[in-house]
Amino acid sequence: MSTAINTLLVSSPDVCGGLLRIDGTRITVLQIAVLYKQGYSAERIADEYPHLTMAQVYAALAHYHANQEEIEADLEAERKETNGQTNAHTDSLEKEIWLEAFKALQRNLGLTPAKAAEWQDAVREARR
């Protein structure tokens, strides 16, 4: 029995955020494209995902090549989103570290909260 190539890839809103994926799996075309761009051959991708057939891998790669501009834009958007989340987390972590360092300095210098607030105001004023 033959398999129609157009049945190997599917998209449904409730699975993988609606991204095009290999039917019967949660492996998206974007995931296959990333591996391919990292230098993986179709055979190596199939080795990484032994439950995939070569036909499924090639179908995903064919879709990538046929829609490369669109998929590259999706990958870039995903990268920016990931970097934005990472940067926000890093910024938050840095703020926590600085706050803890400031509190430790307050304790070591024996500063009262009122005196510390006065110093903060002086620093803010100096920055203007």
N, C-alpha and C positions, 0 to 999 in steps of 0.2 A: 504494500500500500504506500502511495506517495504522500508527501507532506507539502502542502502549499506554503511557500515561503512567508506569505503575508499572515500566516497564523502563528508564527513563532514569537512575535512581539505584541504586547498588549498594554493597554493603559486603562486604569480604573481609578476613579477619584478616591476611593477608600484604601488603596494599597500604594505604598511608597509615595504618598503625596500626589498621586496622579501622574508620576513620571513614567515614561515609556520603559517597559521592563520585559524581560524574557518570560514568556508565558509559563505559569506554574511555579515561578520563583519570585524572590524579592530582589533579584539582581537587575539593576537598571542599566540602560544603554549608557548612561553617564559613567557608571562604575567601569563598564567594559572599556569605554573611551579613555578613561584615566589610565587604566592599566596599559592600554595600547600606546598611549602617549609616553608612558614611562619606559617603553621599549619592549613590552611583552609581546610575543608572537601569539597568534590565535591558538596555537598548540599549547603554549605555556599558560594562557588564560584558562583553557579547558583543563589543564592539569591542576590549576589553582582551585577550580570549581568542578570537581569530578562528576557532579550530578548534571552538568551541562553537556550537551552534545556539540560536536564541531559545527553542525548546522546552526544551532542557536547562537554560538559565538560569532560565526560568520554573518549571520543575519543582523546581529547587533552592530558589528563592524561595518557592514554594508550601509546600514541606516546612518551610522556616524559619518561615513564618507559622503553619502548622498546629501546630508544635512549638516555638514561640518561647520559652516558659519553660525548657524543657530545653536548647535551644541556647544561650540566654543564660547558663545555668549552666555549660555546657561552655566557653563563651568566657571566662567569669570565671575558671574553674579554670585554663584555659590561660594567661590573663594573670597569675594569681598564680604559676604555675609559672615562667613566663618572668621575672617580677620577682624571684622567689626566686633563680633562677640568676644573674641580673644582680647582685643584692645580694651574693651569696656571692663572685662574681668581684670586685666592687668592694671588698669587705672584704679579700679576699686581696691585691689590688693595693695597697690602702692600707697593709696590714701590711708588705708588701715595701718600699714607699716609706719608711715610718718606720724600718724596720730598716736600710736603706741610709743614711738620714740619721744614724741613731745611730752606725753604723760610721764614717761620715765625721767625725762629731764626736769619736769616740774617737781617730781618727788625728790630727786637728787638735790635740787637747789632749794627745796623747802618752800616752793612758791605756793601761795594761796590761790584759789581759783580767781579771785579778784585781781591779784597782781598779774597772773598769767593773761587774763583778759586785757589788762592794760598794755602788756607787752604786745599782744596780738594786734591791738588797735594801733600801736606805734609802728609795727611792721607794715600794716596795711597803709598807713598814712605815708610811710617812707616810699612805698611802691608807687604812689600816685604821682 
